[in-house]
């Protein structure tokens, strides 16, 4: 992930970016250090565009050639054009000052319309970095190699009891695979096809859209394992009110 920490000179971006890079074990590129390396101090419009491309290329190199999960660019990136050229996947705006120490930069600086994380006051960079990382985690999609809970059911339909069970599994593991058994049409208890079930799941779990995936499965009627294989099979007991929710009653109400 390419992360841009941007803002006017003196806004605190370097202090934050270094701490964020430390916590993420990220590749880190400071604009002044890069300009020194390339002996390029052209701050014209064309020069700023070259610098944006250069910073983007360095971050991409860190991600691909050095197999970093994150690469952080610490630079002003003052215009909509330079930000588009850098093409960050996540933008932190140090919105802590209205003017910097360089008048030419103040004149060209365009406040971004949209950023992923805005900091409006200097503070504890350790805490601020932790907040950014937490926010990045919430934006990530489902990760195959992350700890995952498995939830198997017919979900005819997916109701509040299922949602409570999902939330309990999510708290334990961090993400959930919802496996929908293929029982559609077997009897009156299974009126909904796979697509209808998925619609119900998405409606109930709208706030958790990056924390689960839904997969179709055959009519699994047993879960078995031999020796310890690195996971547990656990029954989760919910509160009485949740346990009393009946899919049968819900289907009856839907027909009413």
KOLVONU-963859 format. One line per 4 residues: their letters; for each residue x, y, z of N, C-alpha, C, O. Coordinates in steps of 0.001 Angstrom, whole numbers, always signed. Example, Ala and Ser with C-alpha at 12.3 -4.5 7.8 and 13.67 -1.06 7.14 Angstrom:
as = +13190 -5690 +7800 +12300 -4500 +7800 +13200 -3300 +7800 +14236 -3319 +8465; +12850 -2250 +7080 +13670 -1060 +7140 +12900 +30 +7870 +13409 +1138 +8039 .
END
This chain:
xxxx = +843 -1192 +0 +0 +0 +0 +880 +1244 +0 +1768 +1389 +840; +625 +2136 -947 +1325 +3421 -986 +583 +4420 -109 -601 +4688 -317; +1291 +4966 +871 +706 +5926 +1806 +1375 +7281 +1607 +2602 +7384 +1623; +580 +8298 +1423 +1088 +9661 +1300 +783 +10424 +2580 -372 +10538 +2990 .
xxxx = +1844 +10951 +3211 +1675 +11867 +4348 +2036 +13247 +3820 +3206 +13538 +3570; +1030 +14092 +3651 +1202 +15378 +2975 +816 +16538 +3880 +159 +16359 +4905; +1237 +17728 +3478 +910 +18944 +4216 +1971 +19988 +3968 +3020 +19697 +3392; +1705 +21189 +4396 +2646 +22290 +4213 +3922 +22059 +5022 +3899 +21342 +6022 .
xxxx = +5036 +22662 +4596 +6264 +22580 +5391 +6022 +23125 +6798 +5458 +24207 +6965; +6448 +22378 +7792 +6244 +22785 +9176 +4966 +22258 +9801 +4660 +22588 +10947; +4211 +21440 +9069 +2930 +20929 +9579 +3098 +19703 +10478 +2145 +19269 +11126; +4320 +19144 +10516 +4559 +17977 +11363 +4523 +16649 +10633 +4515 +15591 +11263 .
xxxx = +4501 +16696 +9315 +4341 +15454 +8553 +5534 +14510 +8690 +5352 +13293 +8730; +6755 +15053 +8763 +7939 +14184 +8845 +7974 +13428 +10165 +8278 +12235 +10186; +7670 +14102 +11255 +7664 +13437 +12564 +6638 +12314 +12592 +6915 +11223 +13092; +5449 +12584 +12055 +4409 +11555 +12022 +4782 +10433 +11057 +4638 +9255 +11384 .
xxxx = +5258 +10795 +9877 +5561 +9788 +8858 +6634 +8819 +9336 +6546 +7621 +9066; +7637 +9315 +10036 +8705 +8444 +10542 +8166 +7472 +11585 +8543 +6301 +11596; +7290 +7949 +12456 +6705 +7067 +13467 +5793 +6037 +12815 +5798 +4866 +13193; +5017 +6473 +11841 +4121 +5557 +11140 +4924 +4479 +10408 +4556 +3304 +10423 .
xxxx = +6020 +4888 +9768 +6878 +3927 +9079 +7483 +2934 +10055 +7616 +1751 +9740; +7848 +3407 +11235 +8411 +2525 +12264 +7391 +1476 +12690 +7714 +292 +12789; +6149 +1916 +12944 +5127 +978 +13409 +4709 -13 +12326 +4366 -1156 +12631; +4736 +415 +11064 +4304 -445 +9958 +5464 -1213 +9326 +5255 -2033 +8432 .
xxxx = +6690 -945 +9791 +7883 -1538 +9163 +7870 -1250 +7658 +8107 -2128 +6829; +7589 +0 +7347 +7345 +402 +5960 +8595 +981 +5315 +9501 +1457 +6000; +8630 +934 +3982 +9597 +1734 +3254 +9252 +3203 +3466 +8077 +3568 +3494; +10276 +4053 +3617 +10029 +5464 +3949 +10865 +6356 +3042 +12063 +6133 +2866 .
xxxx = +10210 +7384 +2459 +10889 +8308 +1562 +10515 +9735 +1922 +9349 +10125 +1863; +11532 +10510 +2297 +11352 +11919 +2626 +11713 +12753 +1402 +12753 +12526 +783; +10869 +13709 +1049 +11045 +14464 -194 +12368 +15216 -236 +13027 +15240 -1276; +12768 +15827 +867 +14031 +16575 +873 +15220 +15639 +694 +16168 +15968 -19 .
xxxx = +15176 +14483 +1334 +16265 +13514 +1182 +16340 +13006 -251 +17425 +12788 -789; +15162 +12819 -866 +15136 +12351 -2257 +15677 +13429 -3188 +16433 +13124 -4111; +15303 +14675 -2961 +15831 +15765 -3796 +17352 +15882 -3639 +18057 +16156 -4610; +17846 +15678 -2436 +19298 +15704 -2212 +19976 +14587 -2985 +21009 +14794 -3621 .
xxxx = +19389 +13411 -2924 +19941 +12255 -3626 +20041 +12502 -5130 +21020 +12118 -5771; +19013 +13150 -5682 +18973 +13398 -7125 +19524 +14780 -7493 +19557 +15141 -8670; +19955 +15549 -6496 +20466 +16908 -6703 +19499 +17723 -7552 +19889 +18362 -8529; +18241 +17688 -7161 +17181 +18342 -7928 +16380 +19233 -6980 +15640 +18754 -6121 .
xxxx = +16552 +20562 -7165 +15852 +21511 -6299 +14961 +22419 -7127 +14818 +23609 -6846; +14366 +21828 -8153 +13459 +22561 -9042 +12053 +22520 -8439 +11412 +21470 -8390; +11586 +23694 -7979 +10253 +23775 -7386 +9250 +24463 -8316 +8216 +24964 -7874; +9573 +24477 -9601 +8595 +24964 -10566 +7471 +23950 -10679 +7540 +22863 -10105 .
xxxx = +6432 +24316 -11426 +5321 +23380 -11616 +5810 +22073 -12235 +5429 +20985 -11805; +6663 +22203 -13257 +7198 +21002 -13911 +8076 +20203 -12951 +8043 +18973 -12942; +8864 +20921 -12142 +9743 +20243 -11191 +8969 +19500 -10116 +9389 +18426 -9685; +7850 +20053 -9678 +7022 +19379 -8672 +6367 +18118 -9260 +6183 +17121 -8562 .
xxxx = +6022 +18179 -10538 +5434 +17017 -11197 +6467 +15886 -11292 +6157 +14721 -11047; +7697 +16257 -11653 +8769 +15252 -11706 +8981 +14624 -10339 +9169 +13413 -10226; +8949 +15451 -9303 +9158 +14931 -7944 +8030 +13992 -7523 +8277 +12988 -6856; +6800 +14310 -7905 +5671 +13438 -7561 +5832 +12069 -8215 +5610 +11036 -7583 .
xxxx = +6221 +12074 -9485 +6440 +10802 -10182 +7593 +10030 -9547 +7526 +8811 -9383; +8643 +10752 -9195 +9823 +10114 -8596 +9459 +9469 -7269 +9851 +8333 -7002; +8715 +10184 -6438 +8317 +9634 -5134 +7419 +8414 -5314 +7528 +7437 -4573; +6533 +8479 -6302 +5655 +7346 -6575 +6463 +6126 -7015 +6211 +5009 -6563 .
xxxx = +7441 +6351 -7904 +8264 +5248 -8395 +9072 +4603 -7266 +9211 +3381 -7224; +9597 +5409 -6364 +10369 +4875 -5247 +9497 +4021 -4324 +9925 +2969 -3850; +8282 +4481 -4076 +7362 +3704 -3242 +6989 +2390 -3916 +6939 +1343 -3270; +6730 +2451 -5215 +6396 +1234 -5952 +7554 +247 -5920 +7340 -960 -5801 .
xxxx = +8772 +751 -6025 +9952 -104 -5959 +10042 -792 -4595 +10367 -1976 -4508; +9751 -34 -3531 +9798 -617 -2184 +8780 -1743 -2045 +9053 -2767 -1418; +7597 -1543 -2639 +6533 -2550 -2538 +6855 -3787 -3359 +6647 -4907 -2892; +7354 -3606 -4561 +7542 -4736 -5481 +8933 -5359 -5369 +9056 -6574 -5213 .
xxxx = +9967 -4546 -5446 +11323 -5094 -5458 +11801 -5515 -4067 +12552 -6480 -3926; +11362 -4789 -3053 +11808 -5093 -1693 +10708 -5738 -861 +10880 -5970 +336; +9578 -6025 -1498 +8479 -6786 -902 +7997 -6195 +428 +7699 -6919 +1378; +7932 -4880 +465 +7351 -4206 +1615 +5822 -4207 +1479 +5293 -4082 +375 .
xxxx = +5121 -4349 +2608 +3664 -4273 +2562 +3202 -2827 +2442 +2149 -2548 +1870; +4005 -1903 +2991 +3655 -485 +2973 +4867 +336 +2528 +6010 -18 +2818; +4602 +1431 +1824 +5628 +2403 +1471 +5053 +3785 +1737 +3959 +4110 +1277; +5795 +4595 +2481 +5298 +5904 +2916 +6101 +7014 +2252 +7330 +7028 +2317 .
xxxx = +5401 +7941 +1615 +6013 +9130 +1027 +5685 +10329 +1908 +4522 +10611 +2194; +6733 +11026 +2331 +6598 +12186 +3211 +6978 +13418 +2395 +8153 +13771 +2288; +5957 +14067 +1819 +6259 +15287 +1079 +4998 +16133 +896 +3876 +15665 +1086; +5224 +17395 +521 +4147 +18386 +464 +3059 +17952 -508 +1873 +18009 -184 .
xxxx = +3457 +17522 -1686 +2511 +17096 -2732 +1379 +18126 -2832 +236 +17819 -2492; +1687 +19342 -3296 +812 +20484 -3031 -426 +20630 -3904 -1354 +21345 -3527; -467 +19969 -5066 -1568 +20228 -5991 -2366 +18961 -6286 -1911 +17842 -6048; -3560 +19173 -6807 -4381 +18030 -7214 -3651 +17188 -8261 -3755 +15962 -8260 .
xxxx = -2917 +17851 -9149 -2206 +17135 -10207 -1091 +16258 -9639 -949 +15102 -10037; -303 +16797 -8714 +787 +15992 -8152 +238 +14832 -7323 +833 +13755 -7292; -887 +15047 -6654 -1482 +13956 -5870 -2043 +12875 -6796 -1966 +11686 -6486; -2603 +13289 -7926 -3102 +12305 -8888 -1950 +11504 -9469 -2076 +10296 -9667 .
xxxx = -837 +12156 -9743 +325 +11466 -10294 +931 +10494 -9288 +1361 +9401 -9655; +964 +10893 -8026 +1511 +9979 -7012 +602 +8772 -6836 +1081 +7655 -6637; -699 +8990 -6909 -1693 +7906 -6889 -1596 +7067 -5607 -1384 +5855 -5657; -1752 +7728 -4478 -1696 +7037 -3182 -2935 +6192 -2960 -4029 +6529 -3411 .
xxxx = -2742 +5093 -2258 -3877 +4266 -1849 -4449 +4735 -519 -5572 +4385 -154; -3651 +5544 +213 -4119 +6078 +1496 -3423 +7422 +1699 -2205 +7525 +1548; -4204 +8457 +2044 -3657 +9809 +2194 -3902 +10321 +3609 -5029 +10319 +4104; -2815 +10761 +4249 -2892 +11435 +5541 -2570 +12906 +5303 -1511 +13232 +4767 .
xxxx = -3476 +13789 +5698 -3279 +15230 +5509 -2984 +15864 +6862 -3814 +15834 +7770; -1772 +16449 +6985 -1419 +17178 +8200 -1972 +18597 +8068 -1290 +19517 +7617; -3215 +18736 +8472 -3945 +19997 +8333 -3804 +20810 +9613 -4796 +21170 +10246; -2549 +21096 +9989 -2275 +21723 +11283 -1916 +23197 +11188 -1927 +23901 +12198 .
xxxx = -1597 +23676 +9987 -1240 +25085 +9786 -1900 +25587 +8507 -2204 +24804 +7607; -2117 +26895 +8435 -2724 +27483 +7240 -1686 +27995 +6260 -1974 +28147 +5073; -467 +28267 +6750 +616 +28728 +5891 +1928 +28128 +6359 +2157 +27961 +7557; +2797 +27801 +5389 +4120 +27300 +5713 +5157 +28400 +5594 +4821 +29572 +5427 .
xxxx = +6413 +28013 +5680 +7488 +29013 +5700 +7961 +29419 +4304 +8789 +30321 +4174; +7446 +28765 +3256 +7869 +29089 +1893 +6684 +29680 +1125 +5678 +29007 +898; +6818 +30934 +733 +5707 +31635 +114 +5317 +31014 -1221 +4133 +30962 -1556; +6310 +30537 -1998 +5970 +29956 -3296 +5125 +28693 -3126 +4233 +28422 -3930 .
xxxx = +5412 +27923 -2073 +4612 +26726 -1816 +3217 +27097 -1332 +2233 +26465 -1718; +3131 +28116 -492 +1813 +28578 -24 +924 +28971 -1199 -278 +28706 -1187; +1514 +29606 -2214 +739 +30092 -3353 +169 +28953 -4193 -946 +29053 -4704; +931 +27875 -4333 +468 +26793 -5212 -307 +25713 -4453 -962 +24872 -5067 .
xxxx = -233 +25737 -3128 -833 +24650 -2344 -2353 +24640 -2484 -3013 +25657 -2269; -2896 +23488 -2843 -4343 +23283 -2953 -4783 +22290 -1887 -4320 +21151 -1841; -5682 +22748 -1041 -6174 +21847 +0 -6940 +20689 -651 -7787 +20927 -1512; -6662 +19456 -261 -7328 +18307 -883 -8802 +18241 -505 -9181 +18531 +630 .
xxxx = -9625 +17855 -1478 -11060 +17704 -1217 -11351 +16443 -399 -12259 +16419 +431; -10571 +15415 -650 -10815 +14146 +50 -9500 +13555 +513 -8547 +13466 -261; -9445 +13151 +1771 -8300 +12415 +2313 -8851 +11278 +3159 -10027 +11275 +3522; -8003 +10323 +3467 -8443 +9193 +4291 -8325 +9480 +5776 -9106 +8971 +6580 .
xxxx = -7339 +10305 +6139 -7154 +10625 +7561 -6622 +12050 +7656 -5617 +12387 +7031; -7300 +12885 +8440 -6930 +14294 +8595 -6514 +14553 +10043 -7240 +14215 +10978; -5341 +15155 +10214 -4866 +15532 +11543 -4874 +17051 +11626 -4218 +17720 +10828; -5607 +17595 +12581 -5797 +19043 +12657 -4987 +19704 +13768 -4980 +20930 +13877 .
xxxx = -4310 +18917 +14585 -3491 +19492 +15657 -2322 +18560 +15943 -2464 +17337 +15928; -1162 +19161 +16205 -6 +18356 +16574 -273 +17676 +17907 -888 +18253 +18804; +196 +16443 +18021 -61 +15693 +19252 +901 +14538 +19384 +1986 +14549 +18803; +504 +13548 +20145 +1313 +12359 +20373 +1344 +11538 +19081 +344 +10922 +18712 .
xxxx = +2487 +11531 +18400 +2550 +10859 +17096 +2422 +9344 +17223 +2006 +8678 +16275; +2775 +8797 +18378 +2612 +7358 +18582 +1132 +7007 +18551 +716 +6071 +17867; +344 +7771 +19302 -1106 +7541 +19343 -1737 +7826 +17982 -2580 +7059 +17516; -1335 +8920 +17345 -1892 +9257 +16042 -1577 +8178 +15006 -2423 +7841 +14178 .
xxxx = -365 +7640 +15054 +7 +6565 +14130 -823 +5320 +14385 -1258 +4657 +13444; -1046 +5000 +15650 -1875 +3842 +15986 -3297 +4016 +15462 -3912 +3062 +14985; -3817 +5245 +15552 -5170 +5515 +15039 -5220 +5361 +13524 -6196 +4840 +12985; -4178 +5807 +12840 -4124 +5663 +11382 -4074 +4187 +11001 -4782 +3754 +10092 .
xxxx = -3244 +3419 +11692 -3115 +1989 +11389 -4440 +1271 +11628 -4831 +410 +10838; -5121 +1613 +12693 -6430 +1014 +12966 -7411 +1335 +11839 -8198 +485 +11424; -7352 +2579 +11349 -8242 +2971 +10255 -7889 +2245 +8969 -8780 +1824 +8232; -6604 +2094 +8690 -6167 +1355 +7501 -6680 -77 +7559 -7141 -615 +6552 .
xxxx = -6602 -694 +8733 -7062 -2077 +8898 -8546 -2215 +8585 -8973 -3215 +8008; -9332 -1209 +8968 -10767 -1287 +8715 -11075 -1160 +7218 -12124 -1614 +6761; -10171 -550 +6464 -10403 -341 +5037 -9931 -1520 +4193 -10302 -1645 +3026; -9126 -2367 +4779 -8602 -3497 +4017 -9701 -4500 +3724 -10645 -4657 +4498 .
xxxx = -9565 -5158 +2620 -10482 -6230 +2293 -10126 -7505 +3035 -9206 -7532 +3852; -10859 -8545 +2741 -10643 -9852 +3352 -9253 -10359 +2967 -8887 -10343 +1791; -8478 -10811 +3962 -7118 -11284 +3734 -7043 -12789 +3984 -7311 -13249 +5094; -6683 -13549 +2964 -6705 -15004 +3065 -5828 -15556 +4187 -6191 -16553 +4810 .
xxxx = -4693 -14934 +4455 -3764 -15479 +5432 -3978 -14922 +6834 -3230 -15262 +7751; -4980 -14077 +7013 -5286 -13574 +8344 -6145 -14596 +9105 -6890 -15358 +8488; -6044 -14613 +10430 -6903 -15515 +11218 -8376 -15314 +10859 -8854 -14182 +10779; -9085 -16415 +10643 -10449 -16359 +10116 -11339 -17352 +10842 -10934 -18485 +11102 .
xxxx = -12547 -16928 +11166 -13549 -17833 +11718 -14470 -18322 +10616 -14776 -17584 +9679; -14911 -19566 +10730 -15798 -20161 +9728 -17198 -20298 +10325 -17371 -20826 +11424; -18185 -19816 +9586 -19584 -19844 +10018 -20389 -20571 +8947 -20497 -20080 +7823; -20956 -21736 +9276 -21673 -22559 +8299 -23159 -22569 +8633 -23527 -22722 +9797 .
xxxx = -24005 -22410 +7640 -25436 -22474 +7907 -26278 -22441 +6641 -25769 -22231 +5540; -27602 -22658 +6826 -28552 -22522 +5716 -28957 -21070 +5540 -29134 -20597 +4417; -29104 -20356 +6665 -29438 -18931 +6676 -30711 -18650 +5884 -30721 -17849 +4950; -31801 -19345 +6291 -33087 -19267 +5588 -34141 -18538 +6437 -35063 -19190 +6928 .
xxxx = -34044 -17225 +6629 -33066 -16290 +6094 -31969 -15983 +7116 -31973 -16528 +8220; -31029 -15107 +6743 -29995 -14615 +7655 -30640 -13578 +8572 -31067 -12520 +8109; -30714 -13881 +9882 -31454 -12998 +10803 -30536 -12424 +11886 -29321 -12613 +11856; -31148 -11716 +12846 -30367 -11031 +13878 -29577 -12001 +14755 -28517 -11651 +15274 .
xxxx = -30096 -13221 +14919 -29344 -14221 +15678 -28055 -14594 +14960 -26997 -14727 +15575; -28167 -14760 +13638 -26961 -15035 +12853 -25982 -13862 +12945 -24771 -14061 +13034; -26520 -12640 +12924 -25650 -11468 +13014 -24909 -11451 +14347 -23718 -11142 +14387; -25584 -11773 +15412 -24949 -11794 +16734 -23852 -12871 +16774 -22774 -12652 +17327 .
xxxx = -24142 -14020 +16189 -23141 -15078 +16119 -21944 -14619 +15289 -20795 -14836 +15674; -22215 -13988 +14156 -21150 -13441 +13305 -20270 -12480 +14103 -19043 -12569 +14048; -20893 -11561 +14844 -20130 -10561 +15602 -19268 -11213 +16672 -18165 -10744 +16955; -19766 -12293 +17268 -18986 -13010 +18274 -17766 -13672 +17637 -16667 -13614 +18187 .
xxxx = -17961 -14301 +16477 -16850 -14930 +15764 -15849 -13865 +15306 -14637 -14062 +15398; -16365 -12740 +14814 -15509 -11653 +14348 -14610 -11147 +15469 -13427 -10885 +15254; -15173 -11012 +16659 -14392 -10553 +17806 -13285 -11546 +18155 -12205 -11150 +18593; -13552 -12821 +17963 -12557 -13853 +18277 -11429 -13906 +17251 -10268 -14092 +17616 .
xxxx = -11766 -13741 +15956 -10788 -14021 +14908 -10413 -12825 +14035 -9326 -12814 +13458; -11277 -11824 +13924 -10935 -10649 +13124 -11575 -10604 +11754 -11754 -9521 +11197; -11926 -11762 +11189 -12669 -11809 +9937 -13377 -13161 +9862 -13010 -14106 +10561; -14398 -13238 +9005 -15266 -14422 +8992 -15544 -14863 +7558 -15817 -14042 +6682 .
xxxx = -15469 -16174 +7336 -15974 -16759 +6099 -17351 -17331 +6396 -17496 -18187 +7270; -18367 -16860 +5669 -19726 -17354 +5834 -20002 -18357 +4724 -20053 -17996 +3549; -20178 -19618 +5105 -20377 -20685 +4131 -21859 -21028 +4075 -22432 -21467 +5071; -22479 -20833 +2924 -23914 -21039 +2753 -24149 -22438 +2186 -23740 -22741 +1065 .
xxxx = -24813 -23286 +2973 -25125 -24645 +2528 -26170 -24632 +1411 -27115 -23844 +1443; -25994 -25495 +445 -26930 -25585 -675 -28104 -26481 -293 -28062 -27696 -489; -29154 -25864 +258 -30353 -26612 +654 -31604 -26061 -32 -32718 -26488 +272; -31424 -25124 -946 -32556 -24463 -1587 -33477 -25481 -2261 -33048 -26297 -3078 .
xxxx = -34771 -25403 -1887 -35783 -26217 -2531 -35938 -27627 -2000 -36767 -28385 -2503; -35160 -27994 -995 -35289 -29344 -440 -36654 -29558 +201 -37248 -30630 +85; -37148 -28509 +885 -38452 -28571 +1533 -38904 -27152 +1820 -38262 -26190 +1398; -40032 -27021 +2552 -40579 -25685 +2823 -39693 -24860 +3754 -39879 -23648 +3868 .
xxxx = -38742 -25495 +4412 -37840 -24771 +5306 -36711 -24075 +4541 -35943 -23312 +5128; -36608 -24332 +3257 -35481 -23821 +2482 -35947 -23131 +1192 -35612 -23570 +92; -36714 -22054 +1336 -37294 -21416 +148 -36353 -20481 -609 -36616 -20149 -1765; -35259 -20050 +25 -34432 -18996 -573 -33213 -19571 -1278 -32521 -20440 -748 .
xxxx = -32960 -19065 -2496 -31765 -19519 -3215 -30543 -18744 -2722 -30654 -17835 -1900; -29375 -19128 -3246 -28101 -18568 -2787 -28060 -17049 -2931 -27643 -16350 -2007; -28490 -16534 -4084 -28422 -15092 -4309 -29287 -14318 -3322 -28897 -13251 -2848; -30463 -14860 -3016 -31354 -14212 -2047 -30730 -14204 -659 -30841 -13218 +70 .
xxxx = -30073 -15301 -295 -29419 -15385 +1015 -28291 -14361 +1103 -28145 -13677 +2115; -27496 -14258 +37 -26383 -13297 +31 -26911 -11876 +179 -26315 -11070 +893; -28014 -11558 -483 -28617 -10229 -341 -28953 -9946 +1121 -28700 -8853 +1628; -29530 -10956 +1795 -29876 -10788 +3206 -28659 -10607 +4082 -28675 -9802 +5014 .
xxxx = -27602 -11348 +3794 -26361 -11219 +4560 -25777 -9824 +4384 -25392 -9177 +5358; -25713 -9366 +3149 -25136 -8046 +2873 -25937 -6934 +3539 -25372 -5949 +4013; -27252 -7097 +3571 -28100 -6094 +4213 -27852 -6053 +5719 -27774 -4974 +6307; -27729 -7222 +6343 -27525 -7291 +7789 -26118 -6856 +8202 -25926 -6289 +9278 .
xxxx = -25139 -7126 +7340 -23737 -6906 +7722 -23116 -5736 +6974 -21908 -5722 +6737; -23933 -4754 +6600 -23459 -3624 +5817 -22260 -2927 +6467 -21345 -2484 +5771; -22265 -2831 +7789 -21181 -2120 +8483 -19896 -2934 +8558 -18852 -2409 +8945; -19962 -4208 +8192 -18793 -5089 +8283 -18326 -5559 +6904 -17731 -6631 +6798 .
xxxx = -18577 -4792 +5858 -18404 -5285 +4486 -16976 -5707 +4170 -16784 -6511 +3258; -15969 -5209 +4874 -14590 -5606 +4611 -14113 -6732 +5520 -12943 -7114 +5472; -15004 -7262 +6344 -14583 -8221 +7357 -15109 -9630 +7112 -14945 -10500 +7967; -15733 -9874 +5973 -16253 -11212 +5707 -16313 -11472 +4218 -16305 -10547 +3406 .
xxxx = -16374 -12762 +3869 -16710 -13169 +2512 -17780 -14244 +2620 -17872 -14941 +3630; -18581 -14372 +1582 -19623 -15393 +1516 -19240 -16379 +416 -18883 -15974 -690; -19315 -17662 +719 -19019 -18679 -292 -20148 -19708 -314 -20754 -20004 +715; -20419 -20245 -1500 -21408 -21309 -1647 -20749 -22640 -1300 -19578 -22864 -1604 .
xxxx = -21513 -23515 -662 -20989 -24819 -257 -22033 -25890 -533 -23218 -25570 -632; -21635 -27140 -660 -22611 -28229 -752 -23365 -28355 +569 -23083 -27628 +1521; -24299 -29256 +623 -25108 -29422 +1832 -24292 -30153 +2907 -24468 -31349 +3141; -23405 -29405 +3545 -22532 -29977 +4581 -23368 -30352 +5791 -24071 -29514 +6355 .
xxxx = -23287 -31626 +6189 -24080 -32108 +7323 -23207 -32603 +8476 -23726 -33086 +9482; -21900 -32487 +8336 -21009 -32887 +9412 -19656 -32225 +9240 -19199 -32012 +8117; -19017 -31902 +10353 -17666 -31332 +10342 -16786 -32263 +11165 -17064 -32493 +12342; -15735 -32798 +10568 -14914 -33803 +11226 -13432 -33458 +11088 -13020 -32783 +10144 .
xxxx = -12654 -33931 +12035 -11202 -33788 +11906 -10539 -34906 +12706 -11138 -35498 +13604; -9291 -35174 +12352 -8556 -36233 +13046 -7698 -35649 +14132 -8205 -35202 +15161; -6405 -35649 +13915 -5499 -35077 +14908 -5614 -33552 +14935 -6281 -32955 +14090; -4965 -32941 +15902 -4957 -31482 +16005 -4389 -30893 +14708 -3247 -31164 +14339 .
xxxx = -5197 -30093 +14033 -4762 -29547 +12741 -4700 -28023 +12748 -4688 -27405 +11684; -4661 -27415 +13911 -4432 -25980 +13991 -5675 -25122 +14118 -5579 -23896 +14053; -6848 -25736 +14297 -8047 -24940 +14516 -8947 -25663 +15508 -8756 -26844 +15799; -9925 -24936 +16018 -10850 -25501 +16993 -12245 -25542 +16388 -12587 -24739 +15520 .
xxxx = -13049 -26498 +16866 -14472 -26528 +16546 -15193 -26193 +17840 -15106 -26941 +18813; -15897 -25088 +17858 -16433 -24558 +19107 -17897 -24158 +18937 -18258 -23499 +17962; -18723 -24556 +19880 -20109 -24099 +19914 -20164 -22805 +20700 -19656 -22726 +21818; -20778 -21798 +20117 -20910 -20504 +20790 -22323 -20386 +21329 -23290 -20444 +20569 .
xxxx = -22443 -20223 +22626 -23744 -20058 +23275 -24042 -18575 +23418 -23329 -17854 +24116; -25097 -18125 +22754 -25496 -16729 +22825 -26537 -16540 +23925 -26954 -17507 +24563; -26950 -15305 +24144 -27948 -15025 +25173 -29290 -15625 +24780 -29542 -15902 +23608; -30147 -15823 +25779 -31420 -16514 +25573 -32297 -15826 +24523 -32943 -16491 +23713 .
xxxx = -32314 -14489 +24544 -33157 -13761 +23594 -32699 -14024 +22160 -33524 -14200 +21263; -31401 -14050 +21952 -30871 -14304 +20612 -31115 -15747 +20200 -31492 -16022 +19061; -30894 -16673 +21143 -31085 -18094 +20843 -32542 -18395 +20463 -32811 -19353 +19739; -33473 -17578 +20952 -34899 -17844 +20705 -35365 -17372 +19332 -36486 -17676 +18923 .
xxxx = -34514 -16627 +18611 -34902 -16159 +17274 -35087 -17363 +16360 -34220 -18234 +16277; -36206 -17401 +15687 -36561 -18565 +14874 -36683 -18187 +13407 -37469 -17314 +13041; -35892 -18859 +12570 -36002 -18630 +11135 -37362 -19064 +10615 -37894 -18470 +9676; -37929 -20111 +11233 -39259 -20588 +10825 -40298 -19505 +11021 -41114 -19253 +10134 .
xxxx = -40274 -18855 +12190 -41225 -17774 +12466 -41004 -16587 +11534 -41959 -15947 +11095; -39741 -16297 +11235 -39447 -15191 +10330 -40014 -15470 +8941 -40567 -14576 +8301; -39876 -16714 +8476 -40427 -17067 +7163 -41956 -16929 +7146 -42543 -16495 +6155; -42587 -17309 +8268 -44036 -17152 +8356 -44453 -15692 +8282 -45424 -15345 +7610 .
xxxx = -43700 -14831 +8986 -44007 -13398 +8968 -43777 -12801 +7575 -44491 -11890 +7156; -42772 -13326 +6864 -42495 -12830 +5521 -43629 -13166 +4561 -43867 -12436 +3598; -44330 -14270 +4819 -45440 -14687 +3951 -46721 -13920 +4291 -47626 -13797 +3465; -46775 -13409 +5524 -48007 -12736 +5990 -48264 -11459 +5193 -49250 -10764 +5442 .
END
